[in-house]
Amino acid sequence: MKALTWHGKRDVRVEDVPDPSIKEPTDAIIKVTTAAICGSDLHLYEVLGPFMGEGDILGHETMGVVEEVGAEVTQIRPGERVVIPFNISCGHCHLCRMELYAQCETTQVREHGTGAALFGYTKLYGQVPGGQAEYLRVPQAQFGPVTVPEGPPDERFLYLSDVLPTSWQAVQYADLPEGGSLTVFGLGPIGQMSARIAKHRGHRVIGVDGVPERLEMARRHGVEVLDARDLDVPDKIRDLTGGRGTDSVIDAVGMEAHGSPVAKFGHAVTGLLPDMVAAPLMRTAGVDRLAALNQAIDTVRRCGTISVVGVYGGMADPMPMLKMFDKGVTLRMGQAHVRRWIPHLMPLVLDDSDPLGVMDLATHRLPLAEAPHGYEIFQKKRDGAIKVLLKP
């Protein structure tokens, strides 16, 4: 089969690889109909190379048609249309019973002390082959795959794999009061959907980014927007909120924020080091670019909540603890517990009125063969790229 494989920093290739097969009775094989490039994939493309292996298959936002199932898989059948959550969870362990699926005890990667295994995402999370391919082996298929109806296009359901549950959890973790106010830093796909979900739930939302196409997309969906290039964002938001700041803030940017020149240099240096040196450095050093998180801390009102959904990778990043303690800030974060939020989201994606605007997110739809181009334009924010879909 054809699959997108990793070969080094900014070097991904579509190659012939062996077809996946059933290895465990809880496996399924999915014929992929659509996969997406996620902002988290760009971290593999740029920063997290020390934890990758040459030839690793990328991708964790996937849907398709069931091709084959193992003997213990009864909840899905060949021919059914399914979305695949990006985290691999068993559904029956202690933490899964608590609906903390991103920390599944069955698939935790204990070798590295990390949570549930993820599709297409580094040795730290199990090095499980991903879904930017013609076929995908799905472990724990007795629980993970989400069946969706025939008829509507893939775009109606694909984002249930990651974008929508991650955004829903980001808003849930923001702990907004009724009719409260929210700032969203970063208007990539997660920031866009976080803003739309918060608006749908009756909150005032201010979105912050420096990319004109992202600002315009958010504006189309009724979000107040601020151009991060033009002003002191925390000061401006205090001006807009009676001097307080918003009740909550979502950081949907993460480790590669602009405005962190020292950490940017650290990223560049780390990326040039041999893997055997760079990997332990990233495990013990502060290598993230924290501009967005620092602005979130400055922006949130006293005793407000910051929900961190952007991915961070350093272990010793400096935090402004004095300011956080003085303001009484609550900080929540973590990988999305995808299956936990599906019952909340499914009625919205099934609604033909499209209340979350899922049909207005993808900007590029490319054949799998053009995936390297998709990564390049998404990473460099060229050609208006906000969300790139791949069709095997």
N, C-alpha and C positions, 0 to 999 in steps of 0.2 A: 504494500500500500504506500501511498504518498503521505508524508508527514513533515511538519516543520521542526527542524532540529537545531540545537544550540551548538555553536562551535567556537565561541569566544565573544569578547566585548564587541557589540554591534555587528555580530556575524551570525545570522540565522539563515538556514537554507532549507528548501523543500527537497527531500530526498526519498528514495525508495528504502523502506524498512520492512522487517518481517510483519506480517499480519498478527494481531493479538489473538490469543486463544484462551479458552476457559482453563484456569489453573486450580481454582477452588470451587466447591459446590455452591458457594455464595456469590460467584462471579456472573456477570452478563457481558455480552459483546453488543455494542451499539454502532450502527452505521450512522456516522455523523452527517447531519444535514446543514447545520450552521454552527460555527464557533466564532468567538469574538476575541479581540485583543484587549486585554485589561491594562489599566495603569500599573498594576502590580507586575505584569509581564515586562514592563519597561525597566523595572529594577533588575530583573535578570539580564536584560539586554545591556544594561549600563553599569550597575553597581555590584550585584550579588554574584558575579562570576566565580569567586572563590568557592562557592558551594554548589557549582554546577559541574556536570560531567559532559565531555564532548559526545554529541549525538543524543543528548536528552531531548525528548519530545515535549514541546511546550503546550500551554493552553489549559485553562480551567473553567472557561465559560462555554458550555457545550450542550447541544441537544441533538436528538436524532431519533432513529427507529430501532427498536430492539431486534437484533439479529439472532441471538442465541442466549439461553440462560442455563445456569448450573442447576443441579438437582435440587438444591434447597431454596431456589428462588421461585416463589409462587405469586408474589404481588404484581409482577409484570410478565407479559407474554410476548413472544415473537410477533412482530408486526405493529406493536403499540408504539405510540409517539411519546417520548419522554424527555424531560429536562434533567440534567445531572448536577446536583449541588457540588460546589467546588471542594467542600471538605468531605472526607470519607468517614462516615460514622456508622456504628453497628445498630443503634437504636435500642439496645437492651442493657448496656453496662450501667453502672451507678450514675455517671455523669450524663449519659444519654437519657436516662429516666428522669433526670432533672432538666431536660431539654437544653443541656449545655453541649450541643453536638460538636462544636469546634474543639472540644477537649476530650473527645471520645477515648475511653481507656483501652478499648480494643485496638485502635489504630494509632495511638500516641507513638511518637518516634522517640523511644526512651534512650536510644544511643546518643541523641543530641539534647535530651531534656525538653522536647517541644511537644506541642499539642497534636491534635488529630492530623493524620496524613492528608495532604492536598494533591490534587491532580497537577502534574506539570510544574512542580515548584520546589526545586533544589533538594539536596541531600538532607537539609534540616527538616524537611517535611515529607520524607519517605522516598523521594526520587521516583514517584509513580508516573509512568508515561501519561502525557496530557492529551487533550482533545483537539488540538489544531492538526487534525489528521483525518484520514478517510474512515478509520474505525477506532473505537476506544474500548479497552477492557475496563469494566466498572467493578471494583471490589465492593463487598458489602451491598450487593444489589438487592438483597432481600429487604433492605430498608431505604437506601438512598434515592433511587430514581423517582421522579415525580411525573405521573401520567398526565398528559394534557390532551384535549380533544382534537380530532381532525378538523380541518377547515381553515381556520385563521392562519395567517403567515407566521413563520418562525419568530419574527420580531415581537409578536404579542407575548411570547412565552420565554424566549431565550434568557431574558434578564432575571428570571427567577433563579438562575444558576448562581448568581453572585450579586449583580448590581442592585436589584430591588431588595433582597433580604439585607444586604449590607447597609443600604440607605435607610431601610425601615428601622434596623437596630440602632443606627447612628442617631436617628430622631428619638427613638425610645430611650436610649441612654442619655440624651440631652435633658430629659426630665423637665420638659417645659410646663409651666403652669398654664391653666386654661387661658387661651387667647394671648399667650406669651410671645416674646420676641426672640428671634434666632439670627445669629450671623453664621453664614457658611463660608469658610475660607477654602477656595479652590472649586471651580465650576467645571471640572471634568465630569465624566459620567456619574460618579458617585455623588459629587456635589450637586449636580443638576437634579438627580432624583431625590436626594435628601431635601433639597429646597422645595421640590414639588410635593413630596409627601408631607412636609411640615405645613405648606400652604393648604393642602387638602384637609389637614387636620385642624385648620382654623388659626394658624399662627402668622404673625408678621415675620417675613423673611428678608434678610439683606444678604445678597451674594457678593463675594469679593473675588476678583480675578484680574489678570492683566492681559487676557487674550480677547480681542474684540468679538470674535465669533462665539466664544463661550458667554460673554456678557449679553450678546444679542439673543442667544438661545434662552437664557434664563429670563430675560426681559419678556420674551414671548409668552412665558408661562406665569406672568404676574409677579415676578420676583423683583424687588428693588435691587439695583446693582451699583457697586462702586468699583471704579477702575483703580486697581492697586498701584498703577504706575504714576498716578497723578496727585496723591494726597497721603497724609498721615491717617491711615485707616482707623486705628483706635480712637483718635481725636474726633474724626468725622462721625463715627458711630455714637460716641458720647453726645455729640451735638444733636444727633437724630433721636436720641432716647432720653432727653431731659437731663443729660450729664451723667447718667448711670452706666451706660453700656447695656447690651442685650442680656436677657435672662440666661441665655445659653449660647454656646458657640460650638460648631462642628468644625474640626480640623480635617478636611478632606484632601489635604496636600501631602503631608508626610515628609519623608527623608530628603527629598530632592527640591525643597523649596528654594525659590529665588531669594536673594537678599541675604545670603549667608556666605560671604566670600571666603572666610577662613575654612569653613566646613566644605565648601566646594573644592578648595585646594586639597583638603583631606580626602575627598571622594576621588579626585583625579590621581593622587599619589597612591591610594589603596588599589585603584584599578590597574596601576602599572606594576604592582608587586607580584612576585610569584604566588600562586595559590597557597602554598604551604606556609607562607608568611602572612598573606593578607587575611586568610580565614581566622586564625587566632587573634589577629589584631582587631577584626570587626567584632569578635566575641568579647573583647575586654576594653575597647576604646570607645570614645565618643566620636562617631564619624558622621552623624546626621546633620543635615542643614535645618536648623530649628527656627527659622524666621517665622513660619506660619504658626507654630506652637507658641512662640513667645508673643506674637501678636494676639493670639487667642486669649492668652492669660491676661494681657493688657486690656482686651476688649470686653471680656465678660464682666457683668456687674458683680458687686460684692455678694458673696454667698451664692453665686451662680454656678452653672455646671458646664464643663467642657467635655465633649464627646469626641474622642480621637478615633478616626476611621482611616486616616492616611497611614501607610505602612512606615514604620521606623525600624532600623536595623542595627544601631549601635547599642552597646551595653553600658557605657559610662558617659552618656550625654549630660552636659551640665543643665540643671533645672533651676529656675529662679525660685527656690523654696521659700525665701523670705516673703516675696510678693504673694505667692500662692497661699501661704499660711495666713498672712495678714488679711487677704481678701476672703479667706474662708472658701476657697474654690474646691468644688468636687470634680474629680477627674475620672472618667470611665472610658474604657477602650477594649479592644479585642477583636479577633476574627468573628465574623457573623455566624450565628447558629442557624444555618440556612433553613432547615426543616421546621424550626420553631415558628418562623414567620410566614410560611407558605399559606396557612389558613387565613391570615389577614390579607395577603396579597392576591390570592387566586381570584376572589370576586372582582377585584379591580381590573385585572388583566382580561378577565372574561367579559367585562362590561364594554359593549360596542361603542360607548361614548368616549372610551379611552381617558379616564379621569386623570391618570398620571402621565399621559402623553408618551407612552412607550413607543409609538410610531414616529415620534419626533425626537430621536436621540442619535441613531446611526447617521453618520455623514458619508460613509464610504462602505460599499459592498463589493468585495473583491473575490476572485477565484483564489483557492488555496495557493496556486502557483505564484501569485503575486503577494504572498504574505510578507516577504522581506521588505517590499516597498511599503506595505501597510505599517510595519513597525517603524520604518524610517520617518514617514510623514507624521505618524502619531507622536513619536518621540521628539521630533523637531517642531511640532505644532505647525506644520505646513499644509497648504491647500485646504485650510479650514477643518482639519481632521479633529473631531471630538470623540467619535466612536467608530471603530473599524470592524466590520463583520467579514468573515471568511466563509466561502462556499466550496467544500471539497468537490 
